[in-house]
Amino acid sequence: LALLFLLAALPAAAQINTGPKVNARLIAESGEIAPGASVTVAMEEVIKPGWHTYWSNPGEAGLPSEIKWPLPAGWKASAIVWPYPKRLPVGPLMNYGYENDVWLLTTITAPTDAKPGDIVTLKAAADWLVCKEVCIPEDTTLSLPLTVSANPTAPYATVKEQFDAARAKIPMASPWPVTFQAGDNLDLFIASPSLAKSQLKDAVFFPATEGIVDGMAAQQRSTANDGLILRIAKAKNGKTPKMLSGVLVLTSADGTVQALGVNAKPGVVPSANFGSAKDSGFLVALLFALVGGLILNLMPCVLPILAM
């Protein structure tokens, strides 16, 4: 079976075309900026179907996108403000990143002595790793003109809507206290009675650094009277962190998503019932038993073919 998978993968790798897998551009929320003021600039990555780029913590493989700004003297650029990622399993590895389209936001600040009427061309040297069956490093140089104005005009309504949508994917600091308890697993507790009563479709924790959690392991969730509990498998040989930091992505039954920035300190976590995990484990075992029985039933048919 391993040989068959290997042989199947070789033609796929050979058929990868040489064109770019990501098309990037810079978009300013406003084309004008006042002296000493700031403007948000997005680097949009339009990613080919089936390919993905990476979050600040890429997971068990990969590299995050980078943007370097060789700005004029006095101008400043913030670090990338990352939207919440999604889980991207590739073979035996769990990666965290983006598919289709993503906006990476940066705040650009003009110096106080910038002269109204001047046009400043921002330049950005960007690079990323884009992966499918194979991983390809790509890079580009982007530019964007900004006009210094004493009274900048308001952003266009359509542009403002796009930036509002991009900001909605930026994790907000958790409004509720969050603690964790380390044992055989890492139990994360969000002290929120409203979350305990809410109808959640999914809850996923993305660690800020790799080597803390087992990315491929299913994350189990349960509730206590006063909050939500997430049970996360520890990485093999992983050290227990002094603080469990990352992003918690909550998906409601209606499909709405809330992303929370988490910096959990060690603390008491209420006991919880994760019985559903045992049920799912039983179903997996049953599936393997059925597959095993199917293989045994097919062996009398397969063996004569192999002997030819």
C-alpha positions in Angstrom: 0.0 0.0 0.0 2.8 2.4 0.8 4.4 1.7 -2.5 1.1 2.3 -4.3 0.7 5.7 -2.6 4.2 6.7 -3.5 3.7 5.8 -7.1 0.5 7.7 -7.2 2.1 10.8 -5.8 5.0 10.9 -8.3 2.8 11.9 -11.4 1.1 14.6 -9.3 4.4 16.1 -8.4 5.6 16.0 -12.0 2.5 17.8 -13.2 2.8 20.9 -11.0 3.0 23.9 -13.4 5.6 26.6 -13.0 3.2 29.6 -12.8 2.7 31.5 -9.5 0.4 29.9 -7.0 -0.3 33.2 -5.1 -1.1 36.6 -6.6 -0.4 39.4 -4.1 -1.2 43.1 -4.1 -1.2 46.0 -1.6 -4.5 47.8 -0.8 -4.7 50.9 1.3 -7.8 51.7 3.3 -7.3 55.3 2.2 -5.1 56.8 -0.5 -4.3 59.8 1.7 -2.6 60.1 5.0 -2.1 63.0 7.4 1.3 64.0 8.9 1.8 61.9 12.0 -1.3 59.8 11.3 -1.7 56.1 10.4 -3.4 54.1 7.6 -4.1 50.4 7.4 -2.6 48.6 4.4 -3.6 45.1 3.4 -1.4 42.6 1.5 -4.0 40.4 -0.2 -2.9 36.9 -1.1 -5.2 35.3 -3.8 -4.3 31.6 -3.5 -4.9 29.1 -6.2 -7.5 26.4 -5.4 -6.0 23.4 -3.5 -3.0 25.4 -2.3 -2.4 27.2 1.0 -0.1 29.6 2.8 0.6 29.8 6.5 -0.3 31.5 9.8 2.2 33.1 12.2 2.6 29.6 13.7 2.6 27.4 10.6 2.0 24.2 12.7 4.1 21.0 12.2 5.5 22.2 8.8 5.7 25.3 6.7 6.7 29.0 7.1 4.6 32.1 7.7 4.4 34.9 5.1 6.7 37.8 5.6 6.6 41.4 4.6 9.6 43.7 4.7 9.0 47.5 4.3 12.0 49.5 3.1 10.2 52.8 4.0 11.4 56.4 3.7 13.0 57.9 6.7 10.6 58.6 9.5 7.9 56.2 8.2 7.0 53.1 10.3 5.3 49.8 9.7 3.7 47.6 12.3 4.1 43.8 12.4 1.5 41.8 10.5 -1.9 41.5 12.2 -2.9 37.9 11.6 -6.4 36.8 10.9 -7.4 33.5 12.6 -6.3 30.4 10.6 -7.8 27.1 9.8 -6.5 23.5 10.3 -4.9 22.1 7.2 -3.9 18.4 7.6 -1.3 17.3 5.1 -0.5 13.6 5.4 0.5 12.9 9.0 1.1 16.6 9.8 -1.2 19.4 11.0 -0.6 22.8 9.5 -2.3 26.1 10.3 -2.9 28.6 7.5 -5.1 30.0 4.7 -6.8 29.0 1.5 -8.4 31.0 -1.3 -8.0 34.6 -0.2 -6.5 36.2 2.9 -5.8 39.8 3.9 -2.7 40.4 6.1 -3.1 43.9 7.7 -0.2 46.3 8.6 -0.4 49.8 10.0 1.7 52.4 8.3 2.5 55.6 10.2 3.7 58.8 8.6 6.3 61.1 10.3 4.9 64.3 11.8 7.1 66.4 9.4 5.6 64.7 6.3 4.7 67.5 3.8 1.1 67.7 2.5 1.0 67.3 -1.2 3.9 64.9 -1.3 3.3 61.5 -2.9 5.2 58.7 -1.1 5.5 55.3 -2.8 5.5 52.5 -0.2 7.5 49.4 -1.2 7.1 46.0 0.3 9.3 42.9 -0.2 7.0 39.9 0.5 7.6 36.2 0.5 5.6 33.1 1.4 5.6 29.4 1.2 2.7 27.9 -0.7 1.9 24.2 -0.5 -0.2 21.5 -2.0 1.4 18.1 -2.8 4.7 20.0 -2.8 5.8 23.3 -1.2 7.0 26.2 -3.3 8.7 29.4 -2.0 7.5 32.5 -3.8 8.4 36.2 -3.5 7.5 39.5 -5.0 8.1 43.3 -4.6 5.0 45.4 -4.3 4.4 49.1 -4.3 1.6 51.5 -3.4 1.5 55.4 -3.7 0.1 57.4 -0.7 -0.6 61.1 -0.8 0.2 63.2 2.3 -2.8 65.4 3.0 -3.7 67.8 5.8 -7.3 66.6 5.5 -7.4 63.1 4.2 -10.7 62.0 2.5 -12.7 59.2 4.0 -12.3 55.7 2.6 -14.7 54.7 -0.2 -17.7 52.7 1.2 -16.8 49.5 -0.7 -13.2 49.7 0.5 -14.3 50.3 4.1 -16.6 47.2 3.9 -13.6 45.1 2.7 -11.4 46.3 5.6 -14.2 45.8 8.1 -14.6 42.2 6.9 -10.8 41.7 7.2 -10.8 43.1 10.7 -13.6 40.9 11.7 -11.2 37.9 11.3 -8.7 39.4 13.7 -8.9 37.7 17.1 -10.1 39.9 19.9 -8.8 39.5 23.4 -11.0 37.1 25.4 -13.6 39.0 27.4 -13.7 36.1 29.8 -11.0 34.7 32.2 -9.2 31.7 30.7 -7.1 29.2 32.7 -5.6 25.8 31.9 -4.6 22.7 33.8 -1.9 20.3 32.6 -2.0 16.6 33.2 -2.1 13.9 30.6 -3.7 16.6 28.4 -4.1 20.3 28.5 -7.5 21.3 29.7 -8.5 24.9 28.7 -11.3 26.6 30.7 -13.1 29.7 29.5 -15.1 31.0 32.4 -18.3 32.1 30.6 -21.8 30.9 31.5 -23.1 32.2 28.2 -20.6 30.0 26.3 -21.7 27.0 28.4 -25.3 27.6 27.2 -24.5 28.5 23.6 -25.0 26.1 20.7 -21.5 25.6 19.3 -20.8 23.8 16.1 -17.1 23.8 16.7 -14.3 25.1 19.0 -10.7 24.9 18.0 -7.6 26.1 19.8 -4.5 27.2 17.7 -1.4 27.5 19.8 0.8 30.5 19.3 4.0 28.3 19.2 4.6 24.8 17.9 5.7 21.9 20.1 2.9 22.4 22.7 0.0 20.4 21.4 -0.5 17.4 19.2 -2.0 19.0 16.1 -3.5 15.9 14.6 -5.3 14.8 17.7 -9.0 15.7 18.0 -9.8 18.5 20.4 -12.7 17.6 22.7 -15.1 20.0 24.3 -17.4 19.9 27.2 -19.2 22.4 29.5 -19.4 23.1 33.1 -22.1 25.3 34.8 -20.0 28.3 34.4 -18.0 27.8 31.2 -16.5 26.0 28.3 -13.8 23.3 28.6 -11.5 22.2 25.8 -9.4 19.1 26.2 -6.2 19.3 24.0 -3.7 16.5 23.6 -0.2 17.4 24.5 2.6 17.1 21.9 4.8 14.1 22.3 7.7 15.0 24.6 6.2 18.6 24.7 6.9 20.7 27.7 4.1 22.1 29.8 4.0 25.9 29.1 4.0 28.5 31.9 1.2 30.2 29.9 -0.9 28.7 27.2 -1.2 31.3 24.4 -3.0 31.2 21.1 -6.3 31.7 19.4 -9.6 30.0 20.2 -12.0 29.9 17.2 -15.6 29.4 18.2 -18.1 28.5 15.4 -21.8 28.9 16.3 -24.6 26.6 15.0 -25.6 29.4 12.6 -22.0 29.5 11.1 -20.9 32.7 12.7 -17.3 32.7 13.9 -15.7 34.4 17.0 -12.0 34.3 17.4 -10.5 35.0 20.8 -6.9 35.8 21.7 -6.0 33.6 24.7 -3.2 33.9 27.3 -4.2 31.3 29.8 -2.5 30.9 33.1 -2.4 27.7 35.2 -5.5 27.4 37.3 -8.4 25.3 38.4 -10.4 23.7 35.7 -13.8 22.1 36.6 -14.3 18.4 36.0 -16.1 17.6 32.8 -17.5 14.7 30.9 -15.8 14.0 27.5 -17.8 10.8 26.9 -18.5 11.7 23.3 -14.8 11.1 22.6 -15.2 7.5 23.8 -18.2 7.1 21.5 -16.2 8.5 18.5 -13.3 6.2 19.4 -15.7 3.2 19.4 -16.9 4.3 16.0 -13.4 4.5 14.6 -12.6 1.1 16.0 -15.8 -0.3 14.5 -14.8 1.2 11.1 -11.4 -0.4 11.2 -13.1 -3.7 12.1 -15.4 -3.4 9.2 -12.6 -2.6 6.8 -10.5 -5.4 8.2 -13.4 -7.8 7.6 -13.8 -6.5 4.1 -10.1 -7.1 3.3 -10.3 -10.6 4.6 -13.4 -11.3 2.5 -11.6 -10.0 -0.6 -8.3 -11.8 -0.1 -9.5 -15.0 -1.9 -10.2 -12.9 -4.9 -7.0 -10.9 -4.7 -4.5 -13.7 -4.1 -5.0 -15.4 -7.5 -4.5 -12.1 -9.3 -1.3 -11.4 -7.4 -0.1 -14.9 -8.2 -0.5 -14.3 -12.0 
